[in-house]
Amino acid sequence: MPAPRESTNRLLELIEEGVLDKDQVIMACVKYMSEDDVADMCHDNEFFDSVCIECGVIGDEDLEDGYCTQCHRAKFGEYGDED
């Protein structure tokens, strides 16, 4: 059995050494992951907290009472779920 995180560490080393392109690795990872895995990762890293899931507007300056001022349909963060 391989050592814990052996493959992860090797992949990161290859990126750091310039052997692998980080953008290509990112694309491979998100294509390999399930939609739920990608959503969980984005949630855990707070990637979508200031992005409207309906129209893609970014930033708190486009909030009005918690709703997007562009599409008026979706709340920001937590995949549009109401708080």
C-alpha positions in Angstrom: 0.0 0.0 0.0 1.4 3.4 -0.9 2.4 5.9 1.8 -0.3 8.4 2.7 -0.6 11.2 0.1 2.2 9.8 -1.9 0.5 10.4 -5.2 -0.7 13.8 -4.2 2.7 14.9 -3.1 4.3 13.5 -6.3 1.7 15.4 -8.4 2.4 18.6 -6.6 6.2 18.1 -7.0 5.8 17.6 -10.7 3.8 20.9 -10.9 6.4 22.8 -8.9 9.2 21.4 -11.0 7.4 22.6 -14.2 7.0 19.0 -15.5 3.2 19.3 -15.5 1.2 22.4 -16.3 -1.0 23.4 -13.3 -3.9 24.5 -15.5 -3.9 21.1 -17.3 -3.9 19.3 -13.9 -6.8 21.5 -12.6 -8.8 20.6 -15.7 -8.1 16.9 -15.3 -9.0 17.0 -11.6 -12.4 18.7 -12.1 -13.3 16.5 -15.1 -12.5 13.4 -13.0 -14.4 14.5 -9.9 -18.1 14.1 -9.6 -20.3 17.2 -9.6 -20.9 16.7 -5.9 -17.2 16.5 -5.3 -16.6 19.7 -7.2 -19.5 21.5 -5.4 -18.1 20.3 -2.0 -14.6 21.5 -2.8 -15.9 24.9 -3.9 -18.1 25.2 -0.8 -15.2 24.2 1.6 -12.9 26.7 0.0 -15.6 29.4 -0.2 -15.2 29.9 -4.0 -18.8 30.6 -4.6 -19.6 32.8 -1.6 -19.7 36.0 -3.6 -20.8 34.6 -7.0 -24.5 34.6 -8.1 -25.2 31.0 -9.2 -27.8 32.2 -11.7 -26.0 34.9 -13.7 -22.4 34.7 -12.5 -22.2 38.3 -11.1 -19.3 38.5 -8.7 -19.0 40.6 -5.5 -21.0 41.9 -2.6 -21.6 45.3 -4.3 -24.2 43.6 -6.4 -26.3 42.5 -3.4 -29.6 44.0 -2.5 -31.3 42.4 0.5 -29.3 39.3 -0.2 -30.4 39.0 -3.8 -28.4 39.6 -7.0 -29.2 43.1 -8.4 -28.6 41.7 -11.9 -31.0 38.8 -12.2 -33.1 39.4 -9.0 -33.5 35.6 -8.7 -30.7 34.1 -6.7 -28.9 34.8 -3.5 -25.2 34.8 -3.3 -23.1 32.1 -1.6 -24.0 28.6 -0.5 -25.1 27.7 -4.1 -28.0 30.1 -3.9 -29.6 28.5 -0.9 -31.5 30.9 1.3 -30.0 31.5 4.8 
